């Protein structure tokens, strides 16, 4: 990647490939923005789900984790196509709206559809690391906090959340990285109307047959991901939340 990023098609050294990326700054910003939205939504949905699964009153947390994993055993594109059948003009949602006497909504081709597709595909990567960490928490620590007079809110905010931070960091990393580089979801859920960096990289490699600029874009994305991983790992220096089991 580095070789092609800093060379022309003839093999001469150049920085022109990197300078061309500046014209795609809006696309990069859109990719980062949607990836951030996706990560936040996955965290807001995933943490309560993982907490419920790991609670002492939930004896079937392992069974629920298998149910969460089941969609991941299906091909990524098939899952995305399944989402398209829900959101398209004659899809399930619009059919239900018609039955209720409500007007159809244009969903395919919008950022909302892309965002829903991203959350649907990447949500398990947020739930499972947090569930793993919460499941391993020593219940005696929580009981000690309760014995010292802490109410449920204080126990959750000052004990459970800090101790589950490795799982949160792992989940954020595992969601943000694929979300910021995705191209299939944006291509299918927006019918090609929304371009992200993953789409631009694919276009340069496949359509334009210009691997030099495509490699430069990939290099920039790689650097951004490494920087984000560096800061995220500051909260989990021992990598305790790295596993999904």
Helices and strands as residue ranges (DSSP letters): H 2-5, H 16-19, G 20-24, H 25-54, H 61-70, G 71-73, H 76-87, H 92-99, H 111-135, H 139-147, H 152-155, I 156-160, H 161-163, H 165-181, H 184-189, H 197-202, I 203-207, H 211-233
